[in-house]
Amino acid sequence: MRRREFITLLGGAAAAWPRAARAQQPALPVVGFVNAGSSYASWSNAFRQGLNERSYVEGQNVMVEYHWLDGQYDRLPSLMADLVRRRVALIATPAGNYAAQAAKAATTTIPIVFGVSDDPVRLGLVTSLARPEGNATGINFFVQEVTAKRLGLLHDLVPKAVRLAVMINPANVPTAEATLREIPEAARAIGLQIQILNASTSREIEAAFATMVRDGAHALLVNADAFFGTRAVQFATLAARHGIPAAYATRAFTDVGGLMSYGASATDAVRQVGVYTGQILKGAKPADLPVLQSTKFELVINLQTARALGLEVPNALQLLADEVIE
């Protein structure tokens, strides 16, 4: 072989080495992030923060597929089936009972990290909080458990209110059923009459407000729901238009003009889902990670909206608030 041919051959082989090395590198683990609501940058960032706390950086040593369903709960079973078919490393459902149940129904082997608002034992996700004993674990952020507290705060803000409308999304079966179990007793305890209104579409939300006005509802309690979260602006607009004081489960509503919100910090819960995701990617088993319970709650009051509704927010309530939006 001539010297020039030898050098050419050697150079070609050397050029191929990096390509061969890249081809032999293992694929990054894929996490399926599923939420039935709209895309929230703050939630995505919180999830990434949790991953970072366990030394995972999206795009470097883990890939995250974000699936935001905009309230289309009927898509959950097929989406979960697809994630299972593709054998993702983990399924994260950071804020939704129905999404967590759909994931659990789809697989008993792929790890699941959930964030749910109801008792995960009652939802069938784990055997117990301390010992999940399965492929799922996560955090309970107590949306349902603080419904009575949210109702009481709304009553403190609108003490003359007697007739209260409660809006639920019947398509979100687990959350709707939990509310229907708990809200009547909580309302009776403080002398309120309640009217349950169902809404699963934007038009039904508008129709529900029309019903409230016709029936003379004094105030509105909006149930925690991913689809309702996608319509936060619509809720704030309709409540302002009809002069109805309304209380919500998350600050996504008060940030866009809603009157008041009280509940567990959603971003903190999503961050913790990210932390557990990182731990499991490192080798921990869901069965060995106890279900956490939210310890960070926030009361947010929009004073501008209160003034527009002609409401005087008591000083005691303002002092109790974690944030007052001027």
Beta strands, then each sheet from edge to edge (+ up, - down):
strand 1: 30-35
strand 2: 63-68
strand 3: 90-93
strand 4: 112-116
strand 5: 136-140
strand 6: 163-168
strand 7: 193-198
strand 8: 219-222
strand 9: 246-248
strand 10: 260-264
strand 11: 292-293
strand 12: 297-302
strand 13: 323-325
sheet 1: 2+ 1+ 3+ 4+ 5+ 11+
sheet 2: 7+ 6+ 8+ 9+ 10+ 12- 13-
end
